[in-house]
Amino acid sequence: MNTSLQFSLLAATSLFTVVNPFSAAPLFVSLTGTFPTKQRKRAAKKACLAATITLLVFAGAGTILFRFFGITTPAFQITGGILFVLMSIRVLQGRPEVEDAESQVQDPSIVPLAIPILAGPGAITTVVVLGGQAASPLWKLAIVLAILLTLALTYAILRSAPGLLKLIGEEGRRAAEKILGLITGVIGVQFVIDGITPVVVSILRSAGR
């Protein structure tokens, strides 16, 4: 039970830090700046719903992708961990250039808000790695709940983005981004460790024979 709880916490925290709605909020405000309040809320709902569906599909197809391409879970863990560390470095060094906010489109809710800002490579990698680690149906349920919780919180943040940005200010937003970036880096290192450990153990066992 403790292991299931630890996995649930890992799934929720890792996905939330990678999606990083605090980083998406300013871009959401920029892309929907001319929208009336009702239309802006509809765009936030549509973006989060599309991102949720995307992540659920990849979470469910993770094991199938592993088998189809002959990919081992440790290999994906190591790759995902390295990706997380690189993302963390970009965030800690300066705000990543996710998308040019000047490139306004008529309906930005699906592209670029849902994909690739919310359900980007990092988030997709996270759910695929977690799906490969899921040792029981309870763990798979934890991934689904983590996706739903993360995007529900993201929706709340996007809906209140204009007021929230004014409340916490530019410095507060940057501080939140840095904290989430640091957590992303720590999770990435842990993913690398978790991926390397079984490989090293297997090599040592083979050498012992």
Phi and psi restraints in degrees (value plus and minus 20) as a CYANA .aco file:
   2 ASN   PHI     -82.1   -42.1
   2 ASN   PSI     -59.1   -19.1
   3 THR   PHI     -84.2   -44.2
   3 THR   PSI     -60.4   -20.4
   4 SER   PHI     -84.0   -44.0
   4 SER   PSI     -59.8   -19.8
   5 LEU   PHI     -86.2   -46.2
   5 LEU   PSI     -61.6   -21.6
   6 GLN   PHI     -82.0   -42.0
   6 GLN   PSI     -62.4   -22.4
   7 PHE   PHI     -85.2   -45.2
   7 PHE   PSI     -59.7   -19.7
   8 SER   PHI     -82.6   -42.6
   8 SER   PSI     -63.0   -23.0
   9 LEU   PHI     -85.9   -45.9
   9 LEU   PSI     -60.1   -20.1
  10 LEU   PHI     -82.0   -42.0
  10 LEU   PSI     -65.2   -25.2
  11 ALA   PHI     -82.0   -42.0
  11 ALA   PSI     -65.7   -25.7
  12 ALA   PHI     -87.8   -47.8
  12 ALA   PSI     -66.7   -26.7
  13 THR   PHI     -90.7   -50.7
  13 THR   PSI     -61.6   -21.6
  14 SER   PHI     -86.3   -46.3
  14 SER   PSI     -61.3   -21.3
  15 LEU   PHI     -89.0   -49.0
  15 LEU   PSI     -61.3   -21.3
  16 PHE   PHI     -84.1   -44.1
  16 PHE   PSI     -62.6   -22.6
  17 THR   PHI     -88.5   -48.5
  17 THR   PSI     -52.7   -12.7
  18 VAL   PHI     -96.2   -56.2
  18 VAL   PSI     -61.9   -21.9
  19 VAL   PHI     -83.3   -43.3
  19 VAL   PSI     -60.0   -20.0
  20 ASN   PHI      28.7    68.7
  20 ASN   PSI      49.3    89.3
  21 PRO   PHI     -82.9   -42.9
  21 PRO   PSI     -43.3    -3.3
  22 PHE   PHI     -86.1   -46.1
  22 PHE   PSI     -51.4   -11.4
  23 SER   PHI     -96.7   -56.7
  23 SER   PSI     -52.7   -12.7
  24 ALA   PHI     -97.1   -57.1
  24 ALA   PSI     -44.8    -4.8
  25 ALA   PHI     -78.4   -38.4
  25 ALA   PSI     -68.4   -28.4
  26 PRO   PHI     -81.9   -41.9
  26 PRO   PSI     -57.7   -17.7
  27 LEU   PHI     -88.5   -48.5
  27 LEU   PSI     -58.2   -18.2
  28 PHE   PHI     -80.5   -40.5
  28 PHE   PSI     -64.2   -24.2
  29 VAL   PHI     -83.0   -43.0
  29 VAL   PSI     -60.2   -20.2
  30 SER   PHI     -85.6   -45.6
  30 SER   PSI     -64.3   -24.3
  31 LEU   PHI     -93.5   -53.5
  31 LEU   PSI     -42.8    -2.8
  32 THR   PHI    -135.4   -95.4
  32 THR   PSI       2.3    42.3
  33 GLY   PHI     -80.4   -40.4
  33 GLY   PSI     -51.7   -11.7
  34 THR   PHI    -114.4   -74.4
  34 THR   PSI     -19.8    20.2
  35 PHE   PHI     -98.1   -58.1
  35 PHE   PSI     123.9   163.9
  36 PRO   PHI     -87.7   -47.7
  36 PRO   PSI     142.6   182.6
  37 THR   PHI     -75.4   -35.4
  37 THR   PSI     -63.6   -23.6
  38 LYS   PHI     -84.1   -44.1
  38 LYS   PSI     -63.0   -23.0
  39 GLN   PHI     -88.9   -48.9
  39 GLN   PSI     -54.5   -14.5
  40 ARG   PHI     -85.8   -45.8
  40 ARG   PSI     -61.8   -21.8
  41 LYS   PHI     -84.7   -44.7
  41 LYS   PSI     -58.2   -18.2
  42 ARG   PHI     -85.1   -45.1
  42 ARG   PSI     -58.4   -18.4
  43 ALA   PHI     -85.5   -45.5
  43 ALA   PSI     -60.1   -20.1
  44 ALA   PHI     -83.6   -43.6
  44 ALA   PSI     -63.0   -23.0
  45 LYS   PHI     -84.1   -44.1
  45 LYS   PSI     -64.2   -24.2
  46 LYS   PHI     -85.0   -45.0
  46 LYS   PSI     -61.6   -21.6
  47 ALA   PHI     -84.7   -44.7
  47 ALA   PSI     -65.6   -25.6
  48 CYS   PHI     -88.7   -48.7
  48 CYS   PSI     -56.4   -16.4
  49 LEU   PHI     -85.6   -45.6
  49 LEU   PSI     -64.0   -24.0
  50 ALA   PHI     -84.8   -44.8
  50 ALA   PSI     -60.0   -20.0
  51 ALA   PHI     -85.6   -45.6
  51 ALA   PSI     -59.2   -19.2
  52 THR   PHI     -81.2   -41.2
  52 THR   PSI     -67.6   -27.6
  53 ILE   PHI     -81.9   -41.9
  53 ILE   PSI     -63.4   -23.4
  54 THR   PHI     -79.5   -39.5
  54 THR   PSI     -67.8   -27.8
  55 LEU   PHI     -89.1   -49.1
  55 LEU   PSI     -56.1   -16.1
  56 LEU   PHI     -84.1   -44.1
  56 LEU   PSI     -59.6   -19.6
  57 VAL   PHI     -83.7   -43.7
  57 VAL   PSI     -66.7   -26.7
  58 PHE   PHI     -89.3   -49.3
  58 PHE   PSI     -53.4   -13.4
  59 ALA   PHI     -84.8   -44.8
  59 ALA   PSI     -60.3   -20.3
  60 GLY   PHI     -95.3   -55.3
  60 GLY   PSI     -48.9    -8.9
  61 ALA   PHI    -113.0   -73.0
  61 ALA   PSI     -19.7    20.3
  62 GLY   PHI     -76.9   -36.9
  62 GLY   PSI     -70.0   -30.0
  63 THR   PHI     -83.6   -43.6
  63 THR   PSI     -59.1   -19.1
  64 ILE   PHI     -83.5   -43.5
  64 ILE   PSI     -61.8   -21.8
  65 LEU   PHI     -83.3   -43.3
  65 LEU   PSI     -60.2   -20.2
  66 PHE   PHI     -77.9   -37.9
  66 PHE   PSI     -69.0   -29.0
  67 ARG   PHI     -87.6   -47.6
  67 ARG   PSI     -60.4   -20.4
  68 PHE   PHI     -85.5   -45.5
  68 PHE   PSI     -63.1   -23.1
  69 PHE   PHI    -114.1   -74.1
  69 PHE   PSI     -19.4    20.6
  70 GLY   PHI      47.4    87.4
  70 GLY   PSI      13.4    53.4
  71 ILE   PHI    -114.0   -74.0
  71 ILE   PSI     114.9   154.9
  72 THR   PHI    -109.0   -69.0
  72 THR   PSI     134.1   174.1
  73 THR   PHI     -79.6   -39.6
  73 THR   PSI     -64.6   -24.6
  74 PRO   PHI     -77.7   -37.7
  74 PRO   PSI     -57.4   -17.4
  75 ALA   PHI     -83.3   -43.3
  75 ALA   PSI     -62.5   -22.5
  76 PHE   PHI     -91.5   -51.5
  76 PHE   PSI     -54.0   -14.0
  77 GLN   PHI     -82.7   -42.7
  77 GLN   PSI     -64.9   -24.9
  78 ILE   PHI     -84.4   -44.4
  78 ILE   PSI     -65.7   -25.7
  79 THR   PHI     -82.5   -42.5
  79 THR   PSI     -66.3   -26.3
  80 GLY   PHI     -82.7   -42.7
  80 GLY   PSI     -59.8   -19.8
  81 GLY   PHI     -82.1   -42.1
  81 GLY   PSI     -63.3   -23.3
  82 ILE   PHI     -83.1   -43.1
  82 ILE   PSI     -61.5   -21.5
  83 LEU   PHI     -81.0   -41.0
  83 LEU   PSI     -62.4   -22.4
  84 PHE   PHI     -82.3   -42.3
  84 PHE   PSI     -63.4   -23.4
  85 VAL   PHI     -82.4   -42.4
  85 VAL   PSI     -62.2   -22.2
  86 LEU   PHI     -84.5   -44.5
  86 LEU   PSI     -60.6   -20.6
  87 MET   PHI     -81.9   -41.9
  87 MET   PSI     -62.4   -22.4
  88 SER   PHI     -82.0   -42.0
  88 SER   PSI     -62.4   -22.4
  89 ILE   PHI     -82.6   -42.6
  89 ILE   PSI     -62.5   -22.5
  90 ARG   PHI     -81.8   -41.8
  90 ARG   PSI     -62.2   -22.2
  91 VAL   PHI     -87.4   -47.4
  91 VAL   PSI     -62.9   -22.9
  92 LEU   PHI     -90.4   -50.4
  92 LEU   PSI     -49.8    -9.8
  93 GLN   PHI    -102.1   -62.1
  93 GLN   PSI     -47.1    -7.1
  94 GLY   PHI     149.5   189.5
  94 GLY   PSI     140.9   180.9
  95 ARG   PHI     -81.7   -41.7
  95 ARG   PSI     106.4   146.4
  96 PRO   PHI     -88.0   -48.0
  96 PRO   PSI     125.1   165.1
  97 GLU   PHI    -103.9   -63.9
  97 GLU   PSI      63.8   103.8
  98 VAL   PHI     -92.1   -52.1
  98 VAL   PSI     -65.7   -25.7
  99 GLU   PHI    -181.8  -141.8
  99 GLU   PSI     123.4   163.4
 100 ASP   PHI     -91.6   -51.6
 100 ASP   PSI      94.1   134.1
 101 ALA   PHI     -87.2   -47.2
 101 ALA   PSI     -35.9     4.1
 102 GLU   PHI     -95.1   -55.1
 102 GLU   PSI     -41.8    -1.8
 103 SER   PHI    -100.9   -60.9
 103 SER   PSI      54.5    94.5
 104 GLN   PHI     -93.4   -53.4
 104 GLN   PSI     122.2   162.2
 105 VAL   PHI    -145.9  -105.9
 105 VAL   PSI     143.7   183.7
 106 GLN   PHI     -83.2   -43.2
 106 GLN   PSI     -64.8   -24.8
 107 ASP   PHI    -149.2  -109.2
 107 ASP   PSI      77.7   117.7
 108 PRO   PHI    -106.7   -66.7
 108 PRO   PSI     -14.9    25.1
 109 SER   PHI     -84.4   -44.4
 109 SER   PSI     -59.4   -19.4
 110 ILE   PHI    -105.9   -65.9
 110 ILE   PSI     -75.0   -35.0
 111 VAL   PHI    -146.0  -106.0
 111 VAL   PSI     100.2   140.2
 112 PRO   PHI    -121.7   -81.7
 112 PRO   PSI     -20.3    19.7
 113 LEU   PHI     -84.0   -44.0
 113 LEU   PSI     -77.2   -37.2
 114 ALA   PHI     -87.3   -47.3
 114 ALA   PSI     -70.2   -30.2
 115 ILE   PHI    -151.7  -111.7
 115 ILE   PSI      98.9   138.9
 116 PRO   PHI    -128.5   -88.5
 116 PRO   PSI      -8.7    31.3
 117 ILE   PHI     -92.6   -52.6
 117 ILE   PSI     -71.5   -31.5
 118 LEU   PHI    -104.4   -64.4
 118 LEU   PSI     -73.6   -33.6
 119 ALA   PHI    -120.6   -80.6
 119 ALA   PSI      47.4    87.4
 120 GLY   PHI    -112.0   -72.0
 120 GLY   PSI    -191.9  -151.9
 121 PRO   PHI     -76.7   -36.7
 121 PRO   PSI     -58.6   -18.6
 122 GLY   PHI     -85.2   -45.2
 122 GLY   PSI     -66.3   -26.3
 123 ALA   PHI     -86.5   -46.5
 123 ALA   PSI     -61.1   -21.1
 124 ILE   PHI     -84.0   -44.0
 124 ILE   PSI     -63.9   -23.9
 125 THR   PHI     -80.2   -40.2
 125 THR   PSI     -60.1   -20.1
 126 THR   PHI     -79.2   -39.2
 126 THR   PSI     -71.1   -31.1
 127 VAL   PHI     -89.4   -49.4
 127 VAL   PSI     -51.9   -11.9
 128 VAL   PHI     -88.3   -48.3
 128 VAL   PSI     -63.7   -23.7
 129 VAL   PHI     -83.0   -43.0
 129 VAL   PSI     -65.7   -25.7
 130 LEU   PHI     -83.4   -43.4
 130 LEU   PSI     -58.9   -18.9
 131 GLY   PHI     -82.5   -42.5
 131 GLY   PSI     -56.9   -16.9
 132 GLY   PHI     -90.3   -50.3
 132 GLY   PSI     -45.6    -5.6
 133 GLN   PHI    -105.8   -65.8
 133 GLN   PSI     -38.8     1.2
 134 ALA   PHI     -78.8   -38.8
 134 ALA   PSI      94.8   134.8
 135 ALA   PHI    -115.0   -75.0
 135 ALA   PSI     -26.1    13.9
 136 SER   PHI    -177.4  -137.4
 136 SER   PSI     144.4   184.4
 137 PRO   PHI     -77.8   -37.8
 137 PRO   PSI     -51.2   -11.2
 138 LEU   PHI     -83.9   -43.9
 138 LEU   PSI     -58.6   -18.6
 139 TRP   PHI     -88.1   -48.1
 139 TRP   PSI     -59.0   -19.0
 140 LYS   PHI     -83.9   -43.9
 140 LYS   PSI     -58.3   -18.3
 141 LEU   PHI     -83.7   -43.7
 141 LEU   PSI     -56.4   -16.4
 142 ALA   PHI     -82.1   -42.1
 142 ALA   PSI     -57.6   -17.6
 143 ILE   PHI     -85.7   -45.7
 143 ILE   PSI     -64.5   -24.5
 144 VAL   PHI     -80.5   -40.5
 144 VAL   PSI     -66.1   -26.1
 145 LEU   PHI     -83.8   -43.8
 145 LEU   PSI     -57.3   -17.3
 146 ALA   PHI     -83.2   -43.2
 146 ALA   PSI     -61.1   -21.1
 147 ILE   PHI     -83.8   -43.8
 147 ILE   PSI     -67.4   -27.4
 148 LEU   PHI     -83.8   -43.8
 148 LEU   PSI     -62.8   -22.8
 149 LEU   PHI     -85.5   -45.5
 149 LEU   PSI     -64.7   -24.7
 150 THR   PHI     -81.0   -41.0
 150 THR   PSI     -66.6   -26.6
 151 LEU   PHI     -94.6   -54.6
 151 LEU   PSI     -46.5    -6.5
 152 ALA   PHI     -86.5   -46.5
 152 ALA   PSI     -64.1   -24.1
 153 LEU   PHI     -85.3   -45.3
 153 LEU   PSI     -58.7   -18.7
 154 THR   PHI     -82.4   -42.4
 154 THR   PSI     -62.3   -22.3
 155 TYR   PHI     -80.5   -40.5
 155 TYR   PSI     -63.5   -23.5
 156 ALA   PHI     -83.5   -43.5
 156 ALA   PSI     -60.1   -20.1
 157 ILE   PHI     -88.5   -48.5
 157 ILE   PSI     -61.9   -21.9
 158 LEU   PHI     -86.6   -46.6
 158 LEU   PSI     -59.7   -19.7
 159 ARG   PHI     -81.2   -41.2
 159 ARG   PSI     -59.1   -19.1
 160 SER   PHI    -119.6   -79.6
 160 SER   PSI      -4.0    36.0
 161 ALA   PHI     -75.5   -35.5
 161 ALA   PSI     -68.1   -28.1
 162 PRO   PHI     -78.7   -38.7
 162 PRO   PSI     -68.6   -28.6
 163 GLY   PHI     -88.5   -48.5
 163 GLY   PSI     -56.8   -16.8
 164 LEU   PHI     -85.1   -45.1
 164 LEU   PSI     -62.4   -22.4
 165 LEU   PHI     -84.7   -44.7
 165 LEU   PSI     -56.3   -16.3
 166 LYS   PHI     -89.1   -49.1
 166 LYS   PSI     -56.1   -16.1
 167 LEU   PHI     -89.1   -49.1
 167 LEU   PSI     -69.8   -29.8
 168 ILE   PHI    -106.3   -66.3
 168 ILE   PSI     -38.9     1.1
 169 GLY   PHI      54.9    94.9
 169 GLY   PSI     152.1   192.1
 170 GLU   PHI     -85.2   -45.2
 170 GLU   PSI     -59.9   -19.9
 171 GLU   PHI     -86.8   -46.8
 171 GLU   PSI     -60.3   -20.3
 172 GLY   PHI     -84.2   -44.2
 172 GLY   PSI     -60.8   -20.8
 173 ARG   PHI     -83.9   -43.9
 173 ARG   PSI     -63.0   -23.0
 174 ARG   PHI     -85.0   -45.0
 174 ARG   PSI     -58.7   -18.7
 175 ALA   PHI     -83.3   -43.3
 175 ALA   PSI     -62.5   -22.5
 176 ALA   PHI     -83.5   -43.5
 176 ALA   PSI     -60.3   -20.3
 177 GLU   PHI     -82.9   -42.9
 177 GLU   PSI     -62.2   -22.2
 178 LYS   PHI     -85.4   -45.4
 178 LYS   PSI     -61.8   -21.8
 179 ILE   PHI     -83.1   -43.1
 179 ILE   PSI     -66.8   -26.8
 180 LEU   PHI     -84.8   -44.8
 180 LEU   PSI     -56.0   -16.0
 181 GLY   PHI     -84.1   -44.1
 181 GLY   PSI     -60.8   -20.8
 182 LEU   PHI     -84.4   -44.4
 182 LEU   PSI     -63.5   -23.5
 183 ILE   PHI     -82.9   -42.9
 183 ILE   PSI     -58.8   -18.8
 184 THR   PHI     -80.0   -40.0
 184 THR   PSI     -62.1   -22.1
 185 GLY   PHI     -83.7   -43.7
 185 GLY   PSI     -61.7   -21.7
 186 VAL   PHI     -83.8   -43.8
 186 VAL   PSI     -63.9   -23.9
 187 ILE   PHI     -83.4   -43.4
 187 ILE   PSI     -58.4   -18.4
 188 GLY   PHI     -81.9   -41.9
 188 GLY   PSI     -64.2   -24.2
 189 VAL   PHI     -82.2   -42.2
 189 VAL   PSI     -60.7   -20.7
 190 GLN   PHI     -84.8   -44.8
 190 GLN   PSI     -58.5   -18.5
 191 PHE   PHI     -81.1   -41.1
 191 PHE   PSI     -62.3   -22.3
 192 VAL   PHI     -82.8   -42.8
 192 VAL   PSI     -64.3   -24.3
 193 ILE   PHI     -81.2   -41.2
 193 ILE   PSI     -65.2   -25.2
 194 ASP   PHI     -83.7   -43.7
 194 ASP   PSI     -51.8   -11.8
 195 GLY   PHI     -97.8   -57.8
 195 GLY   PSI     -57.3   -17.3
 196 ILE   PHI     -95.4   -55.4
 196 ILE   PSI     -55.2   -15.2
 197 THR   PHI     -73.9   -33.9
 197 THR   PSI     -73.3   -33.3
 198 PRO   PHI     -84.7   -44.7
 198 PRO   PSI     -49.9    -9.9
 199 VAL   PHI     -86.9   -46.9
 199 VAL   PSI     -65.6   -25.6
 200 VAL   PHI     -84.0   -44.0
 200 VAL   PSI     -63.7   -23.7
 201 VAL   PHI     -80.2   -40.2
 201 VAL   PSI     -62.0   -22.0
 202 SER   PHI     -84.3   -44.3
 202 SER   PSI     -60.3   -20.3
 203 ILE   PHI     -84.9   -44.9
 203 ILE   PSI     -62.7   -22.7
 204 LEU   PHI     -84.8   -44.8
 204 LEU   PSI     -58.9   -18.9
 205 ARG   PHI     -86.9   -46.9
 205 ARG   PSI     -61.0   -21.0
 206 SER   PHI     -84.7   -44.7
 206 SER   PSI     -58.2   -18.2
 207 ALA   PHI     -88.7   -48.7
 207 ALA   PSI     -52.2   -12.2
 208 GLY   PHI     -91.3   -51.3
 208 GLY   PSI     -41.9    -1.9
